[in-house]
Amino acid sequence: MNFAVLQFPASNCDQDAVHALRALGHNARVRWHKENSLGDVDGVIVPGGFSYGDYLRTGAIARFSPIMGAIKRFASAGGPVLGICNGFQILCETGLLPGALLRNTGLRFVCRPVTLRVETSTTPATAACREGDLLRVPVAHGEGNYTADAATLDRLEARSQVVFRYVGGNPNGSARDIAGICNEGRNVVGLMPHPERACEPALGSGDGFKVFASLVAARNSVCK
């Protein structure tokens, strides 16, 4: 399988995502933000970092990058897209996911392990998981406070679009302890924690590997 991992000025987790995908035995290629095409790919990862230095607000400039047009077309066709941390913020800015990520309630950058609960297994990011699974992965953000109006939050809950939820402590004040969501089509997923930083026991946890294994499992299921 072939995956594209986007790279913007100041992305800092692109190579970690590439490493995780290659560890699964699949091809992963970095696509620069100025490119207009993704090429022949089976999935896309929008990685973490500080695209454009987080000027204006997180993801606000990245949404205008040429590559985002290709991402929108890929997502509209049902292709799996995973946004991690800054990638989640970018997907919200482009309208591929609802809501927004605001400053953490403590107004401080938070970098520490958290525990996530898998709320649904019917997304490309959780296809190899079971509902209720607990994953130990790190967060590293200053603007991870997910927010949306009450109607949107109720809709996300009713349609099982909340994919991951913080348990045992909310690091950023996110509404309803939401750590990750998906779109109505269930093929676009965004989460604030970093599964690519928890893909091997040597990193303190291998739980994040399940997210990347899920991308492969989901795509294989579609292709059968």
Biotite code that builds the C-alpha atoms (Angstrom):
import biotite.structure as struc

atoms = struc.array([
    struc.Atom([0.000, 0.000, 0.000], chain_id="A", res_id=1, res_name="MET", atom_name="CA", element="C"),
    struc.Atom([1.089, 3.561, -0.673], chain_id="A", res_id=2, res_name="ASN", atom_name="CA", element="C"),
    struc.Atom([0.670, 6.430, 1.776], chain_id="A", res_id=3, res_name="PHE", atom_name="CA", element="C"),
    struc.Atom([1.327, 10.146, 1.445], chain_id="A", res_id=4, res_name="ALA", atom_name="CA", element="C"),
    struc.Atom([2.582, 12.092, 4.461], chain_id="A", res_id=5, res_name="VAL", atom_name="CA", element="C"),
    struc.Atom([2.257, 15.845, 4.031], chain_id="A", res_id=6, res_name="LEU", atom_name="CA", element="C"),
    struc.Atom([5.028, 18.243, 4.891], chain_id="A", res_id=7, res_name="GLN", atom_name="CA", element="C"),
    struc.Atom([4.558, 21.943, 5.566], chain_id="A", res_id=8, res_name="PHE", atom_name="CA", element="C"),
    struc.Atom([7.159, 24.497, 6.650], chain_id="A", res_id=9, res_name="PRO", atom_name="CA", element="C"),
    struc.Atom([7.832, 23.596, 10.327], chain_id="A", res_id=10, res_name="ALA", atom_name="CA", element="C"),
    struc.Atom([6.191, 20.151, 10.258], chain_id="A", res_id=11, res_name="SER", atom_name="CA", element="C"),
    struc.Atom([8.114, 18.058, 12.774], chain_id="A", res_id=12, res_name="ASN", atom_name="CA", element="C"),
    struc.Atom([6.360, 14.670, 12.902], chain_id="A", res_id=13, res_name="CYS", atom_name="CA", element="C"),
    struc.Atom([6.309, 13.709, 9.223], chain_id="A", res_id=14, res_name="ASP", atom_name="CA", element="C"),
    struc.Atom([9.279, 11.352, 9.427], chain_id="A", res_id=15, res_name="GLN", atom_name="CA", element="C"),
    struc.Atom([7.858, 9.671, 12.544], chain_id="A", res_id=16, res_name="ASP", atom_name="CA", element="C"),
    struc.Atom([4.696, 8.846, 10.581], chain_id="A", res_id=17, res_name="ALA", atom_name="CA", element="C"),
    struc.Atom([6.773, 7.579, 7.658], chain_id="A", res_id=18, res_name="VAL", atom_name="CA", element="C"),
    struc.Atom([8.723, 5.342, 10.040], chain_id="A", res_id=19, res_name="HIS", atom_name="CA", element="C"),
    struc.Atom([5.535, 3.872, 11.513], chain_id="A", res_id=20, res_name="ALA", atom_name="CA", element="C"),
    struc.Atom([4.068, 3.059, 8.101], chain_id="A", res_id=21, res_name="LEU", atom_name="CA", element="C"),
    struc.Atom([7.275, 1.545, 6.796], chain_id="A", res_id=22, res_name="ARG", atom_name="CA", element="C"),
    struc.Atom([7.528, -0.575, 9.939], chain_id="A", res_id=23, res_name="ALA", atom_name="CA", element="C"),
    struc.Atom([4.233, -2.096, 8.818], chain_id="A", res_id=24, res_name="LEU", atom_name="CA", element="C"),
    struc.Atom([5.844, -2.966, 5.485], chain_id="A", res_id=25, res_name="GLY", atom_name="CA", element="C"),
    struc.Atom([4.122, -0.296, 3.402], chain_id="A", res_id=26, res_name="HIS", atom_name="CA", element="C"),
    struc.Atom([5.350, 2.579, 1.274], chain_id="A", res_id=27, res_name="ASN", atom_name="CA", element="C"),
    struc.Atom([5.219, 6.108, 2.636], chain_id="A", res_id=28, res_name="ALA", atom_name="CA", element="C"),
    struc.Atom([6.282, 9.191, 0.733], chain_id="A", res_id=29, res_name="ARG", atom_name="CA", element="C"),
    struc.Atom([6.512, 12.766, 1.950], chain_id="A", res_id=30, res_name="VAL", atom_name="CA", element="C"),
    struc.Atom([4.530, 15.230, -0.182], chain_id="A", res_id=31, res_name="ARG", atom_name="CA", element="C"),
    struc.Atom([5.603, 18.880, -0.024], chain_id="A", res_id=32, res_name="TRP", atom_name="CA", element="C"),
    struc.Atom([2.842, 21.415, 0.626], chain_id="A", res_id=33, res_name="HIS", atom_name="CA", element="C"),
    struc.Atom([3.380, 23.153, -2.729], chain_id="A", res_id=34, res_name="LYS", atom_name="CA", element="C"),
    struc.Atom([2.561, 20.038, -4.751], chain_id="A", res_id=35, res_name="GLU", atom_name="CA", element="C"),
    struc.Atom([-0.805, 19.865, -6.506], chain_id="A", res_id=36, res_name="ASN", atom_name="CA", element="C"),
    struc.Atom([-1.182, 16.098, -6.591], chain_id="A", res_id=37, res_name="SER", atom_name="CA", element="C"),
    struc.Atom([-0.959, 13.241, -4.126], chain_id="A", res_id=38, res_name="LEU", atom_name="CA", element="C"),
    struc.Atom([-0.140, 10.700, -6.794], chain_id="A", res_id=39, res_name="GLY", atom_name="CA", element="C"),
    struc.Atom([-1.398, 7.138, -6.549], chain_id="A", res_id=40, res_name="ASP", atom_name="CA", element="C"),
    struc.Atom([-1.984, 6.718, -2.804], chain_id="A", res_id=41, res_name="VAL", atom_name="CA", element="C"),
    struc.Atom([-4.194, 4.605, -0.569], chain_id="A", res_id=42, res_name="ASP", atom_name="CA", element="C"),
    struc.Atom([-4.155, 6.924, 2.425], chain_id="A", res_id=43, res_name="GLY", atom_name="CA", element="C"),
    struc.Atom([-2.954, 10.323, 3.637], chain_id="A", res_id=44, res_name="VAL", atom_name="CA", element="C"),
    struc.Atom([-1.520, 11.548, 6.920], chain_id="A", res_id=45, res_name="ILE", atom_name="CA", element="C"),
    struc.Atom([-1.461, 15.237, 7.829], chain_id="A", res_id=46, res_name="VAL", atom_name="CA", element="C"),
    struc.Atom([1.211, 15.228, 10.567], chain_id="A", res_id=47, res_name="PRO", atom_name="CA", element="C"),
    struc.Atom([1.905, 17.311, 13.626], chain_id="A", res_id=48, res_name="GLY", atom_name="CA", element="C"),
    struc.Atom([4.223, 20.243, 13.999], chain_id="A", res_id=49, res_name="GLY", atom_name="CA", element="C"),
    struc.Atom([3.834, 23.982, 13.741], chain_id="A", res_id=50, res_name="PHE", atom_name="CA", element="C"),
    struc.Atom([2.919, 24.597, 10.100], chain_id="A", res_id=51, res_name="SER", atom_name="CA", element="C"),
    struc.Atom([3.928, 28.124, 9.104], chain_id="A", res_id=52, res_name="TYR", atom_name="CA", element="C"),
    struc.Atom([4.986, 28.701, 12.713], chain_id="A", res_id=53, res_name="GLY", atom_name="CA", element="C"),
    struc.Atom([1.309, 28.725, 13.803], chain_id="A", res_id=54, res_name="ASP", atom_name="CA", element="C"),
    struc.Atom([1.073, 32.329, 12.622], chain_id="A", res_id=55, res_name="TYR", atom_name="CA", element="C"),
    struc.Atom([-2.423, 33.830, 12.779], chain_id="A", res_id=56, res_name="LEU", atom_name="CA", element="C"),
    struc.Atom([-3.681, 30.611, 14.416], chain_id="A", res_id=57, res_name="ARG", atom_name="CA", element="C"),
    struc.Atom([-2.906, 26.934, 14.101], chain_id="A", res_id=58, res_name="THR", atom_name="CA", element="C"),
    struc.Atom([-3.602, 25.615, 10.608], chain_id="A", res_id=59, res_name="GLY", atom_name="CA", element="C"),
    struc.Atom([-4.891, 28.950, 9.325], chain_id="A", res_id=60, res_name="ALA", atom_name="CA", element="C"),
    struc.Atom([-2.211, 29.374, 6.650], chain_id="A", res_id=61, res_name="ILE", atom_name="CA", element="C"),
    struc.Atom([-1.717, 25.695, 5.838], chain_id="A", res_id=62, res_name="ALA", atom_name="CA", element="C"),
    struc.Atom([-5.327, 25.451, 4.687], chain_id="A", res_id=63, res_name="ARG", atom_name="CA", element="C"),
    struc.Atom([-4.364, 27.540, 1.621], chain_id="A", res_id=64, res_name="PHE", atom_name="CA", element="C"),
    struc.Atom([-1.455, 25.306, 0.557], chain_id="A", res_id=65, res_name="SER", atom_name="CA", element="C"),
    struc.Atom([-1.860, 23.827, -2.954], chain_id="A", res_id=66, res_name="PRO", atom_name="CA", element="C"),
    struc.Atom([-1.724, 20.250, -1.622], chain_id="A", res_id=67, res_name="ILE", atom_name="CA", element="C"),
    struc.Atom([-4.930, 20.814, 0.358], chain_id="A", res_id=68, res_name="MET", atom_name="CA", element="C"),
    struc.Atom([-6.954, 20.896, -2.848], chain_id="A", res_id=69, res_name="GLY", atom_name="CA", element="C"),
    struc.Atom([-5.750, 17.372, -3.574], chain_id="A", res_id=70, res_name="ALA", atom_name="CA", element="C"),
    struc.Atom([-6.588, 16.337, 0.000], chain_id="A", res_id=71, res_name="ILE", atom_name="CA", element="C"),
    struc.Atom([-10.153, 17.605, -0.368], chain_id="A", res_id=72, res_name="LYS", atom_name="CA", element="C"),
    struc.Atom([-10.618, 15.703, -3.626], chain_id="A", res_id=73, res_name="ARG", atom_name="CA", element="C"),
    struc.Atom([-9.140, 12.548, -2.107], chain_id="A", res_id=74, res_name="PHE", atom_name="CA", element="C"),
    struc.Atom([-11.400, 12.812, 0.944], chain_id="A", res_id=75, res_name="ALA", atom_name="CA", element="C"),
    struc.Atom([-14.479, 13.526, -1.178], chain_id="A", res_id=76, res_name="SER", atom_name="CA", element="C"),
    struc.Atom([-13.793, 10.292, -3.057], chain_id="A", res_id=77, res_name="ALA", atom_name="CA", element="C"),
    struc.Atom([-13.792, 8.374, 0.229], chain_id="A", res_id=78, res_name="GLY", atom_name="CA", element="C"),
    struc.Atom([-10.026, 8.146, 0.704], chain_id="A", res_id=79, res_name="GLY", atom_name="CA", element="C"),
    struc.Atom([-8.808, 7.791, 4.315], chain_id="A", res_id=80, res_name="PRO", atom_name="CA", element="C"),
    struc.Atom([-7.209, 10.902, 5.793], chain_id="A", res_id=81, res_name="VAL", atom_name="CA", element="C"),
    struc.Atom([-5.668, 11.051, 9.280], chain_id="A", res_id=82, res_name="LEU", atom_name="CA", element="C"),
    struc.Atom([-4.758, 14.376, 10.862], chain_id="A", res_id=83, res_name="GLY", atom_name="CA", element="C"),
    struc.Atom([-2.518, 14.309, 13.935], chain_id="A", res_id=84, res_name="ILE", atom_name="CA", element="C"),
    struc.Atom([-2.197, 17.320, 16.273], chain_id="A", res_id=85, res_name="CYS", atom_name="CA", element="C"),
    struc.Atom([-1.480, 20.210, 13.895], chain_id="A", res_id=86, res_name="ASN", atom_name="CA", element="C"),
    struc.Atom([-2.940, 17.985, 11.185], chain_id="A", res_id=87, res_name="GLY", atom_name="CA", element="C"),
    struc.Atom([-6.205, 17.868, 13.140], chain_id="A", res_id=88, res_name="PHE", atom_name="CA", element="C"),
    struc.Atom([-6.139, 21.660, 13.397], chain_id="A", res_id=89, res_name="GLN", atom_name="CA", element="C"),
    struc.Atom([-5.564, 21.964, 9.649], chain_id="A", res_id=90, res_name="ILE", atom_name="CA", element="C"),
    struc.Atom([-8.452, 19.613, 8.839], chain_id="A", res_id=91, res_name="LEU", atom_name="CA", element="C"),
    struc.Atom([-10.756, 21.724, 10.998], chain_id="A", res_id=92, res_name="CYS", atom_name="CA", element="C"),
    struc.Atom([-9.555, 24.920, 9.315], chain_id="A", res_id=93, res_name="GLU", atom_name="CA", element="C"),
    struc.Atom([-10.265, 23.457, 5.866], chain_id="A", res_id=94, res_name="THR", atom_name="CA", element="C"),
    struc.Atom([-13.764, 22.373, 6.880], chain_id="A", res_id=95, res_name="GLY", atom_name="CA", element="C"),
    struc.Atom([-13.044, 18.666, 6.448], chain_id="A", res_id=96, res_name="LEU", atom_name="CA", element="C"),
    struc.Atom([-13.826, 18.270, 10.154], chain_id="A", res_id=97, res_name="LEU", atom_name="CA", element="C"),
    struc.Atom([-16.222, 20.347, 12.281], chain_id="A", res_id=98, res_name="PRO", atom_name="CA", element="C"),
    struc.Atom([-15.269, 22.477, 15.251], chain_id="A", res_id=99, res_name="GLY", atom_name="CA", element="C"),
    struc.Atom([-12.038, 24.204, 16.193], chain_id="A", res_id=100, res_name="ALA", atom_name="CA", element="C"),
    struc.Atom([-8.992, 23.791, 18.439], chain_id="A", res_id=101, res_name="LEU", atom_name="CA", element="C"),
    struc.Atom([-8.475, 26.614, 20.932], chain_id="A", res_id=102, res_name="LEU", atom_name="CA", element="C"),
    struc.Atom([-5.793, 27.471, 23.499], chain_id="A", res_id=103, res_name="ARG", atom_name="CA", element="C"),
    struc.Atom([-5.507, 24.964, 26.313], chain_id="A", res_id=104, res_name="ASN", atom_name="CA", element="C"),
    struc.Atom([-7.552, 26.056, 29.309], chain_id="A", res_id=105, res_name="THR", atom_name="CA", element="C"),
    struc.Atom([-4.391, 26.305, 31.409], chain_id="A", res_id=106, res_name="GLY", atom_name="CA", element="C"),
    struc.Atom([-2.810, 28.541, 28.731], chain_id="A", res_id=107, res_name="LEU", atom_name="CA", element="C"),
    struc.Atom([0.292, 26.356, 28.802], chain_id="A", res_id=108, res_name="ARG", atom_name="CA", element="C"),
    struc.Atom([1.915, 23.979, 26.369], chain_id="A", res_id=109, res_name="PHE", atom_name="CA", element="C"),
    struc.Atom([1.220, 20.419, 27.549], chain_id="A", res_id=110, res_name="VAL", atom_name="CA", element="C"),
    struc.Atom([3.625, 17.568, 26.749], chain_id="A", res_id=111, res_name="CYS", atom_name="CA", element="C"),
    struc.Atom([2.988, 14.288, 28.560], chain_id="A", res_id=112, res_name="ARG", atom_name="CA", element="C"),
    struc.Atom([1.459, 10.825, 28.111], chain_id="A", res_id=113, res_name="PRO", atom_name="CA", element="C"),
    struc.Atom([-2.338, 10.558, 28.240], chain_id="A", res_id=114, res_name="VAL", atom_name="CA", element="C"),
    struc.Atom([-4.802, 7.694, 28.088], chain_id="A", res_id=115, res_name="THR", atom_name="CA", element="C"),
    struc.Atom([-7.320, 7.527, 25.256], chain_id="A", res_id=116, res_name="LEU", atom_name="CA", element="C"),
    struc.Atom([-10.418, 5.399, 25.011], chain_id="A", res_id=117, res_name="ARG", atom_name="CA", element="C"),
    struc.Atom([-11.454, 4.157, 21.579], chain_id="A", res_id=118, res_name="VAL", atom_name="CA", element="C"),
    struc.Atom([-15.107, 5.150, 21.217], chain_id="A", res_id=119, res_name="GLU", atom_name="CA", element="C"),
    struc.Atom([-15.751, 3.513, 17.842], chain_id="A", res_id=120, res_name="THR", atom_name="CA", element="C"),
    struc.Atom([-13.937, 1.000, 15.669], chain_id="A", res_id=121, res_name="SER", atom_name="CA", element="C"),
    struc.Atom([-15.658, 2.026, 12.428], chain_id="A", res_id=122, res_name="THR", atom_name="CA", element="C"),
    struc.Atom([-13.051, 4.519, 11.189], chain_id="A", res_id=123, res_name="THR", atom_name="CA", element="C"),
    struc.Atom([-9.757, 4.133, 9.319], chain_id="A", res_id=124, res_name="PRO", atom_name="CA", element="C"),
    struc.Atom([-7.886, 5.093, 12.506], chain_id="A", res_id=125, res_name="ALA", atom_name="CA", element="C"),
    struc.Atom([-9.531, 2.452, 14.702], chain_id="A", res_id=126, res_name="THR", atom_name="CA", element="C"),
    struc.Atom([-10.328, -0.478, 12.395], chain_id="A", res_id=127, res_name="ALA", atom_name="CA", element="C"),
    struc.Atom([-7.763, -2.670, 14.180], chain_id="A", res_id=128, res_name="ALA", atom_name="CA", element="C"),
    struc.Atom([-9.062, -1.652, 17.624], chain_id="A", res_id=129, res_name="CYS", atom_name="CA", element="C"),
    struc.Atom([-12.064, -2.590, 19.692], chain_id="A", res_id=130, res_name="ARG", atom_name="CA", element="C"),
    struc.Atom([-14.499, -0.143, 21.214], chain_id="A", res_id=131, res_name="GLU", atom_name="CA", element="C"),
    struc.Atom([-13.349, 0.561, 24.743], chain_id="A", res_id=132, res_name="GLY", atom_name="CA", element="C"),
    struc.Atom([-9.662, -0.137, 24.079], chain_id="A", res_id=133, res_name="ASP", atom_name="CA", element="C"),
    struc.Atom([-7.330, 2.108, 26.078], chain_id="A", res_id=134, res_name="LEU", atom_name="CA", element="C"),
    struc.Atom([-4.282, 3.564, 24.347], chain_id="A", res_id=135, res_name="LEU", atom_name="CA", element="C"),
    struc.Atom([-1.371, 5.264, 26.096], chain_id="A", res_id=136, res_name="ARG", atom_name="CA", element="C"),
    struc.Atom([0.082, 7.957, 23.830], chain_id="A", res_id=137, res_name="VAL", atom_name="CA", element="C"),
    struc.Atom([1.614, 11.420, 24.351], chain_id="A", res_id=138, res_name="PRO", atom_name="CA", element="C"),
    struc.Atom([0.201, 14.872, 23.688], chain_id="A", res_id=139, res_name="VAL", atom_name="CA", element="C"),
    struc.Atom([2.316, 17.904, 22.800], chain_id="A", res_id=140, res_name="ALA", atom_name="CA", element="C"),
    struc.Atom([0.294, 21.020, 22.103], chain_id="A", res_id=141, res_name="HIS", atom_name="CA", element="C"),
    struc.Atom([-0.690, 24.453, 23.289], chain_id="A", res_id=142, res_name="GLY", atom_name="CA", element="C"),
    struc.Atom([-3.952, 24.636, 21.352], chain_id="A", res_id=143, res_name="GLU", atom_name="CA", element="C"),
    struc.Atom([-5.670, 21.287, 21.740], chain_id="A", res_id=144, res_name="GLY", atom_name="CA", element="C"),
    struc.Atom([-8.889, 22.439, 23.367], chain_id="A", res_id=145, res_name="ASN", atom_name="CA", element="C"),
    struc.Atom([-11.514, 21.023, 20.998], chain_id="A", res_id=146, res_name="TYR", atom_name="CA", element="C"),
    struc.Atom([-14.663, 23.116, 20.898], chain_id="A", res_id=147, res_name="THR", atom_name="CA", element="C"),
    struc.Atom([-17.886, 23.328, 18.913], chain_id="A", res_id=148, res_name="ALA", atom_name="CA", element="C"),
    struc.Atom([-21.394, 24.590, 19.530], chain_id="A", res_id=149, res_name="ASP", atom_name="CA", element="C"),
    struc.Atom([-23.750, 22.388, 21.524], chain_id="A", res_id=150, res_name="ALA", atom_name="CA", element="C"),
    struc.Atom([-25.683, 21.251, 18.437], chain_id="A", res_id=151, res_name="ALA", atom_name="CA", element="C"),
    struc.Atom([-22.495, 20.100, 16.720], chain_id="A", res_id=152, res_name="THR", atom_name="CA", element="C"),
    struc.Atom([-21.294, 18.273, 19.830], chain_id="A", res_id=153, res_name="LEU", atom_name="CA", element="C"),
    struc.Atom([-24.657, 16.541, 20.205], chain_id="A", res_id=154, res_name="ASP", atom_name="CA", element="C"),
    struc.Atom([-24.561, 15.540, 16.543], chain_id="A", res_id=155, res_name="ARG", atom_name="CA", element="C"),
    struc.Atom([-21.051, 14.120, 16.887], chain_id="A", res_id=156, res_name="LEU", atom_name="CA", element="C"),
    struc.Atom([-22.161, 12.050, 19.853], chain_id="A", res_id=157, res_name="GLU", atom_name="CA", element="C"),
    struc.Atom([-25.391, 10.848, 18.218], chain_id="A", res_id=158, res_name="ALA", atom_name="CA", element="C"),
    struc.Atom([-23.620, 9.765, 15.029], chain_id="A", res_id=159, res_name="ARG", atom_name="CA", element="C"),
    struc.Atom([-20.673, 8.087, 16.785], chain_id="A", res_id=160, res_name="SER", atom_name="CA", element="C"),
    struc.Atom([-18.253, 10.627, 15.338], chain_id="A", res_id=161, res_name="GLN", atom_name="CA", element="C"),
    struc.Atom([-16.310, 10.938, 18.583], chain_id="A", res_id=162, res_name="VAL", atom_name="CA", element="C"),
    struc.Atom([-13.440, 8.543, 17.851], chain_id="A", res_id=163, res_name="VAL", atom_name="CA", element="C"),
    struc.Atom([-11.151, 9.034, 20.860], chain_id="A", res_id=164, res_name="PHE", atom_name="CA", element="C"),
    struc.Atom([-11.848, 10.410, 24.326], chain_id="A", res_id=165, res_name="ARG", atom_name="CA", element="C"),
    struc.Atom([-9.476, 11.326, 27.148], chain_id="A", res_id=166, res_name="TYR", atom_name="CA", element="C"),
    struc.Atom([-9.865, 9.224, 30.275], chain_id="A", res_id=167, res_name="VAL", atom_name="CA", element="C"),
    struc.Atom([-8.152, 9.732, 33.609], chain_id="A", res_id=168, res_name="GLY", atom_name="CA", element="C"),
    struc.Atom([-7.513, 13.414, 32.961], chain_id="A", res_id=169, res_name="GLY", atom_name="CA", element="C"),
    struc.Atom([-8.225, 15.988, 30.258], chain_id="A", res_id=170, res_name="ASN", atom_name="CA", element="C"),
    struc.Atom([-4.961, 17.802, 29.352], chain_id="A", res_id=171, res_name="PRO", atom_name="CA", element="C"),
    struc.Atom([-6.461, 20.774, 27.549], chain_id="A", res_id=172, res_name="ASN", atom_name="CA", element="C"),
    struc.Atom([-10.092, 21.371, 28.590], chain_id="A", res_id=173, res_name="GLY", atom_name="CA", element="C"),
    struc.Atom([-11.488, 19.837, 25.409], chain_id="A", res_id=174, res_name="SER", atom_name="CA", element="C"),
    struc.Atom([-15.298, 19.713, 25.318], chain_id="A", res_id=175, res_name="ALA", atom_name="CA", element="C"),
    struc.Atom([-16.686, 16.410, 26.594], chain_id="A", res_id=176, res_name="ARG", atom_name="CA", element="C"),
    struc.Atom([-13.121, 15.069, 26.886], chain_id="A", res_id=177, res_name="ASP", atom_name="CA", element="C"),
    struc.Atom([-12.962, 14.724, 23.096], chain_id="A", res_id=178, res_name="ILE", atom_name="CA", element="C"),
    struc.Atom([-9.509, 13.787, 21.810], chain_id="A", res_id=179, res_name="ALA", atom_name="CA", element="C"),
    struc.Atom([-10.429, 12.870, 18.242], chain_id="A", res_id=180, res_name="GLY", atom_name="CA", element="C"),
    struc.Atom([-13.363, 12.938, 15.831], chain_id="A", res_id=181, res_name="ILE", atom_name="CA", element="C"),
    struc.Atom([-14.308, 11.861, 12.306], chain_id="A", res_id=182, res_name="CYS", atom_name="CA", element="C"),
    struc.Atom([-16.402, 13.362, 9.536], chain_id="A", res_id=183, res_name="ASN", atom_name="CA", element="C"),
    struc.Atom([-19.886, 12.127, 8.608], chain_id="A", res_id=184, res_name="GLU", atom_name="CA", element="C"),
    struc.Atom([-18.390, 9.919, 5.895], chain_id="A", res_id=185, res_name="GLY", atom_name="CA", element="C"),
    struc.Atom([-16.126, 8.385, 8.589], chain_id="A", res_id=186, res_name="ARG", atom_name="CA", element="C"),
    struc.Atom([-13.067, 8.461, 6.295], chain_id="A", res_id=187, res_name="ASN", atom_name="CA", element="C"),
    struc.Atom([-11.480, 11.647, 7.708], chain_id="A", res_id=188, res_name="VAL", atom_name="CA", element="C"),
    struc.Atom([-10.187, 11.425, 11.288], chain_id="A", res_id=189, res_name="VAL", atom_name="CA", element="C"),
    struc.Atom([-8.375, 13.983, 13.426], chain_id="A", res_id=190, res_name="GLY", atom_name="CA", element="C"),
    struc.Atom([-6.861, 13.567, 16.882], chain_id="A", res_id=191, res_name="LEU", atom_name="CA", element="C"),
    struc.Atom([-4.639, 15.729, 19.070], chain_id="A", res_id=192, res_name="MET", atom_name="CA", element="C"),
    struc.Atom([-2.430, 13.021, 20.680], chain_id="A", res_id=193, res_name="PRO", atom_name="CA", element="C"),
    struc.Atom([0.575, 11.628, 18.788], chain_id="A", res_id=194, res_name="HIS", atom_name="CA", element="C"),
    struc.Atom([0.298, 7.892, 17.982], chain_id="A", res_id=195, res_name="PRO", atom_name="CA", element="C"),
    struc.Atom([3.465, 8.102, 15.866], chain_id="A", res_id=196, res_name="GLU", atom_name="CA", element="C"),
    struc.Atom([5.411, 8.917, 19.036], chain_id="A", res_id=197, res_name="ARG", atom_name="CA", element="C"),
    struc.Atom([4.190, 5.734, 20.722], chain_id="A", res_id=198, res_name="ALA", atom_name="CA", element="C"),
    struc.Atom([4.774, 3.085, 18.091], chain_id="A", res_id=199, res_name="CYS", atom_name="CA", element="C"),
    struc.Atom([7.514, 1.115, 19.835], chain_id="A", res_id=200, res_name="GLU", atom_name="CA", element="C"),
    struc.Atom([7.982, -0.072, 23.437], chain_id="A", res_id=201, res_name="PRO", atom_name="CA", element="C"),
    struc.Atom([11.350, 1.735, 23.487], chain_id="A", res_id=202, res_name="ALA", atom_name="CA", element="C"),
    struc.Atom([9.368, 4.991, 23.260], chain_id="A", res_id=203, res_name="LEU", atom_name="CA", element="C"),
    struc.Atom([7.398, 4.132, 26.385], chain_id="A", res_id=204, res_name="GLY", atom_name="CA", element="C"),
    struc.Atom([4.364, 2.684, 24.617], chain_id="A", res_id=205, res_name="SER", atom_name="CA", element="C"),
    struc.Atom([3.602, 0.764, 21.451], chain_id="A", res_id=206, res_name="GLY", atom_name="CA", element="C"),
    struc.Atom([-0.131, 1.569, 21.591], chain_id="A", res_id=207, res_name="ASP", atom_name="CA", element="C"),
    struc.Atom([0.061, 4.165, 18.844], chain_id="A", res_id=208, res_name="GLY", atom_name="CA", element="C"),
    struc.Atom([1.045, 1.452, 16.388], chain_id="A", res_id=209, res_name="PHE", atom_name="CA", element="C"),
    struc.Atom([-2.593, 0.295, 16.472], chain_id="A", res_id=210, res_name="LYS", atom_name="CA", element="C"),
    struc.Atom([-3.684, 3.521, 14.789], chain_id="A", res_id=211, res_name="VAL", atom_name="CA", element="C"),
    struc.Atom([-1.373, 2.953, 11.832], chain_id="A", res_id=212, res_name="PHE", atom_name="CA", element="C"),
    struc.Atom([-2.254, -0.748, 11.687], chain_id="A", res_id=213, res_name="ALA", atom_name="CA", element="C"),
    struc.Atom([-5.873, 0.381, 11.542], chain_id="A", res_id=214, res_name="SER", atom_name="CA", element="C"),
    struc.Atom([-5.215, 2.478, 8.430], chain_id="A", res_id=215, res_name="LEU", atom_name="CA", element="C"),
    struc.Atom([-3.912, -0.627, 6.683], chain_id="A", res_id=216, res_name="VAL", atom_name="CA", element="C"),
    struc.Atom([-6.737, -2.838, 7.969], chain_id="A", res_id=217, res_name="ALA", atom_name="CA", element="C"),
    struc.Atom([-9.384, -0.343, 6.904], chain_id="A", res_id=218, res_name="ALA", atom_name="CA", element="C"),
    struc.Atom([-7.964, 0.046, 3.414], chain_id="A", res_id=219, res_name="ARG", atom_name="CA", element="C"),
    struc.Atom([-7.594, -3.699, 2.957], chain_id="A", res_id=220, res_name="ASN", atom_name="CA", element="C"),
    struc.Atom([-11.243, -4.131, 3.970], chain_id="A", res_id=221, res_name="SER", atom_name="CA", element="C"),
    struc.Atom([-12.368, -1.558, 1.384], chain_id="A", res_id=222, res_name="VAL", atom_name="CA", element="C"),
    struc.Atom([-10.300, -3.181, -1.360], chain_id="A", res_id=223, res_name="CYS", atom_name="CA", element="C"),
    struc.Atom([-11.699, -6.711, -0.799], chain_id="A", res_id=224, res_name="LYS", atom_name="CA", element="C"),
])
